[in-house]
Amino acid sequence: MVELERQAFGTALKRGLLPYISYGTDAGGYAWSENQAEEFSYMVKYGMTPMQAIKSATSVAARLLDREDSLGAVAAGRYADMVAVRGDPLADITELERVRWVMKGATVYRFDQ
């Protein structure tokens, strides 16, 4: 099954469907009991750059939901739920599996020193 997912994902990228691939669309072949941020790693393993995978969860998702006016970017007038990690997710996408700080609706819910 995982091999079929990898092939389908690669085919979609080659056919120019990158603007229509959103994070959270079951791209990874892993159990739901696992860290769901692993989907970023699968997206990169299957052909996206780390930035494309991150955008799939932010600006691409907002556009596909027709919510670009309120989601998808850190900007005035938008919802700005944010996470922080120690390392650079563009160099190692698995950093997003180790979130250390979470803010939702201007309230910090997690802050690991």
Backbone bond lengths (Angstrom), bond angles and torsions (degrees), N, CA, C in turn:
res aa  C-N    CA-C-N  psi(-1)  N-CA   C-N-CA  omega(-1)  CA-C   N-CA-C  phi
1 M - - - 1.450 - - 1.529 111.54 -
2 V 1.330 116.58 -43.18 1.461 120.35 -179.35 1.520 110.58 -60.62
3 E 1.321 117.66 -39.66 1.462 120.96 179.62 1.525 110.70 -63.41
4 L 1.316 117.87 -39.67 1.471 121.21 177.28 1.526 111.01 -64.33
5 E 1.331 116.81 -40.39 1.473 120.73 177.35 1.527 110.62 -61.92
6 R 1.337 115.64 -45.22 1.468 120.25 -179.67 1.522 110.34 -60.51
7 Q 1.312 117.11 -45.57 1.461 121.16 -179.56 1.532 111.62 -64.32
8 A 1.318 116.87 -44.50 1.466 120.71 -179.37 1.523 110.88 -64.31
9 F 1.320 116.49 -40.72 1.459 121.00 179.38 1.527 109.90 -64.31
10 G 1.335 116.43 -46.48 1.470 120.81 178.33 1.518 112.27 -61.27
11 T 1.319 116.64 -40.77 1.467 121.04 178.20 1.527 110.32 -63.25
12 A 1.328 116.92 -42.94 1.468 120.73 179.26 1.528 110.52 -61.22
13 L 1.321 117.40 -41.75 1.467 120.49 178.35 1.531 110.88 -64.28
14 K 1.336 116.58 -44.79 1.467 120.86 -179.11 1.526 111.52 -63.47
15 R 1.317 117.17 -29.82 1.468 120.88 -179.34 1.531 112.76 -87.47
16 G 1.322 116.60 8.10 1.453 120.16 175.11 1.513 115.22 81.43
17 L 1.310 117.52 23.23 1.459 120.49 -177.31 1.523 113.67 -91.25
18 L 1.334 117.54 8.95 1.459 121.75 179.25 1.530 112.77 -48.23
19 P 1.346 119.61 -43.45 1.471 119.40 -179.24 1.527 114.12 -65.68
20 Y 1.320 118.03 -6.10 1.464 121.65 -176.44 1.526 112.75 -117.39
21 I 1.325 116.93 8.53 1.460 120.67 179.26 1.526 108.15 -102.70
22 S 1.315 115.17 115.26 1.451 120.92 -177.54 1.519 110.81 -110.75
23 Y 1.292 115.62 142.50 1.461 122.58 174.25 1.526 109.07 -57.14
24 G 1.328 115.98 146.25 1.454 119.88 178.85 1.511 112.98 86.96
25 T 1.321 116.47 20.09 1.464 120.13 -177.30 1.520 111.69 -110.85
26 D 1.319 116.91 31.37 1.463 122.58 176.47 1.530 113.26 62.10
27 A 1.326 117.05 35.60 1.463 120.32 -179.39 1.522 111.90 -72.59
28 G 1.312 117.70 -26.38 1.457 120.24 -176.27 1.511 112.19 -95.11
29 G 1.317 114.91 151.48 1.457 120.26 178.67 1.515 110.56 -102.28
30 Y 1.309 117.74 71.61 1.452 121.58 -178.65 1.529 108.62 -140.39
31 A 1.310 115.42 162.38 1.464 121.22 -177.74 1.526 111.04 -72.01
32 W 1.314 116.35 148.42 1.472 121.42 178.87 1.518 111.53 -66.76
33 S 1.321 117.99 -14.37 1.463 120.91 177.09 1.530 111.25 -79.48
34 E 1.319 117.22 -9.97 1.466 122.27 179.58 1.529 110.40 -85.04
35 N 1.325 115.81 167.41 1.458 122.57 177.13 1.537 109.02 -61.26
36 Q 1.309 117.49 116.27 1.462 121.15 -175.56 1.530 113.16 -66.85
37 A 1.322 117.28 -17.27 1.464 120.18 175.76 1.524 111.71 -67.45
38 E 1.334 117.92 -11.05 1.462 120.54 176.53 1.526 111.34 -61.65
39 E 1.328 117.44 -19.42 1.466 119.14 179.10 1.527 110.81 -58.33
40 F 1.344 117.79 -34.13 1.469 119.86 176.57 1.529 110.15 -57.23
41 S 1.329 116.31 -45.39 1.468 120.35 -179.22 1.523 111.30 -62.08
42 Y 1.321 116.54 -41.62 1.462 119.52 178.24 1.527 110.76 -63.26
43 M 1.317 117.02 -43.14 1.460 120.26 -179.61 1.528 110.83 -59.47
44 V 1.327 116.08 -42.17 1.469 120.25 178.94 1.524 110.05 -69.87
45 K 1.311 117.10 -43.99 1.467 121.05 178.69 1.527 111.13 -59.75
46 Y 1.326 116.36 -33.48 1.464 121.24 -177.43 1.528 113.47 -88.29
47 G 1.351 118.25 0.11 1.453 119.08 171.17 1.514 118.89 132.72
48 M 1.327 118.86 -11.39 1.461 119.92 177.80 1.528 110.07 -80.28
49 T 1.311 115.95 156.97 1.458 119.48 168.34 1.531 106.91 -80.01
50 P 1.337 117.76 162.43 1.459 118.26 176.32 1.538 112.79 -56.68
51 M 1.321 118.18 -40.18 1.464 120.23 179.92 1.531 111.19 -65.59
52 Q 1.317 117.50 -39.35 1.464 119.71 177.25 1.523 110.92 -62.71
53 A 1.325 117.07 -39.53 1.462 120.50 178.53 1.530 110.63 -65.24
54 I 1.331 116.93 -42.39 1.470 120.45 178.70 1.530 110.17 -64.28
55 K 1.322 116.87 -43.90 1.464 119.84 178.43 1.527 111.68 -63.07
56 S 1.336 117.17 -30.08 1.468 119.52 178.86 1.526 111.10 -62.32
57 A 1.325 116.55 -25.71 1.465 121.56 179.91 1.522 112.58 -94.88
58 T 1.323 117.36 -7.46 1.465 120.35 -176.07 1.530 110.19 -121.97
59 S 1.308 117.36 -92.54 1.471 120.59 -173.53 1.523 113.47 -66.23
60 V 1.331 118.69 -37.65 1.464 120.14 178.94 1.527 109.89 -66.62
61 A 1.320 116.75 -45.99 1.468 120.12 179.09 1.526 110.68 -60.20
62 A 1.327 117.34 -42.42 1.469 120.53 179.23 1.527 111.02 -61.46
63 R 1.326 116.58 -42.70 1.467 120.13 179.69 1.528 111.01 -65.26
64 L 1.317 116.85 -44.86 1.460 120.02 -178.86 1.528 112.25 -65.73
65 L 1.324 116.72 -27.35 1.467 121.32 176.25 1.522 112.52 -87.26
66 D 1.344 115.96 -0.01 1.465 122.21 -176.22 1.526 111.03 56.57
67 R 1.347 114.92 43.64 1.459 121.98 -179.10 1.526 111.77 -128.23
68 E 1.324 117.07 28.77 1.466 120.53 -178.59 1.526 112.58 -61.04
69 D 1.319 116.87 -21.42 1.454 120.04 -179.98 1.521 112.61 -73.93
70 S 1.341 117.85 -19.09 1.459 119.58 -176.23 1.532 114.55 -130.97
71 L 1.320 118.31 -11.42 1.464 121.65 -177.08 1.531 111.00 -130.39
72 G 1.324 115.75 166.41 1.455 120.58 167.58 1.505 117.12 95.21
73 A 1.334 117.85 -6.43 1.463 120.08 179.94 1.525 109.16 -153.50
74 V 1.309 115.60 154.80 1.458 120.43 173.36 1.522 106.13 -90.51
75 A 1.335 115.81 103.23 1.455 121.32 -177.10 1.523 109.11 -157.53
76 A 1.309 115.96 159.04 1.462 121.27 179.14 1.526 110.19 -56.38
77 G 1.324 115.79 134.80 1.453 121.30 177.24 1.515 115.12 84.65
78 R 1.318 117.76 2.60 1.465 120.83 179.79 1.522 109.74 -114.00
79 Y 1.322 114.90 157.04 1.456 119.38 172.46 1.516 106.44 -70.13
80 A 1.294 116.99 132.14 1.463 120.02 -175.51 1.518 110.91 -127.13
81 D 1.305 116.87 65.85 1.454 120.36 172.08 1.525 106.55 -73.91
82 M 1.327 116.71 130.12 1.464 120.07 -174.29 1.519 111.36 -135.04
83 V 1.319 114.63 155.78 1.461 122.22 172.50 1.528 107.80 -129.14
84 A 1.320 115.21 158.45 1.463 120.53 175.65 1.527 108.75 -134.94
85 V 1.314 114.30 148.08 1.462 122.57 178.28 1.519 108.17 -130.69
86 R 1.303 117.31 164.61 1.475 120.21 -178.99 1.521 113.03 -73.30
87 G 1.327 116.94 -41.69 1.457 121.44 -174.04 1.512 112.85 -97.93
88 D 1.301 114.65 -170.84 1.461 122.71 -178.09 1.533 109.59 -97.78
89 P 1.332 118.44 108.76 1.461 119.86 -179.34 1.528 113.39 -66.62
90 L 1.319 118.25 -16.59 1.459 119.90 175.75 1.530 110.76 -75.26
91 A 1.320 116.48 -25.39 1.462 121.29 176.48 1.526 110.96 -90.43
92 D 1.336 116.47 -30.84 1.466 121.61 -179.25 1.522 107.93 -147.92
93 I 1.315 116.74 97.42 1.459 122.06 -175.28 1.529 112.09 -60.05
94 T 1.329 117.38 -22.94 1.467 119.08 179.60 1.524 112.55 -67.51
95 E 1.328 117.86 -11.21 1.467 120.31 174.11 1.532 110.49 -55.83
96 L 1.323 116.85 -32.09 1.465 120.31 -178.69 1.530 112.36 -71.15
97 E 1.321 116.75 -7.47 1.465 121.31 174.53 1.526 110.71 -86.97
98 R 1.333 116.72 -5.87 1.468 121.97 -177.24 1.529 110.01 -125.71
99 V 1.297 116.24 59.68 1.467 122.14 -178.59 1.524 109.34 -67.40
100 R 1.329 116.10 134.32 1.464 121.81 -177.60 1.529 112.41 -113.42
101 W 1.313 116.70 -17.62 1.469 120.68 -175.58 1.518 108.18 -144.45
102 V 1.334 116.41 133.73 1.460 121.51 -179.81 1.524 109.59 -133.98
103 M 1.324 115.91 129.33 1.463 121.70 173.72 1.521 108.08 -125.14
104 K 1.321 116.02 131.62 1.460 121.97 177.17 1.516 107.46 -135.21
105 G 1.324 115.26 125.71 1.464 119.40 178.59 1.513 112.42 58.05
106 A 1.311 118.10 39.28 1.464 124.90 177.64 1.524 114.00 70.62
107 T 1.335 117.79 10.15 1.449 122.45 176.23 1.521 109.11 -113.74
108 V 1.329 116.27 128.82 1.460 120.70 177.05 1.521 107.87 -82.23
109 Y 1.325 116.13 122.21 1.459 122.38 -179.27 1.509 113.31 -102.09
110 R 1.317 116.28 -19.67 1.468 119.86 -179.79 1.514 108.57 -148.16
111 F 1.322 115.14 135.54 1.446 120.70 176.27 1.528 108.00 -150.13
112 D 1.328 116.03 94.64 1.460 122.10 178.50 1.516 108.36 -90.37
113 Q 1.304 115.94 121.46 1.463 120.34 179.78 1.499 111.56 -67.94
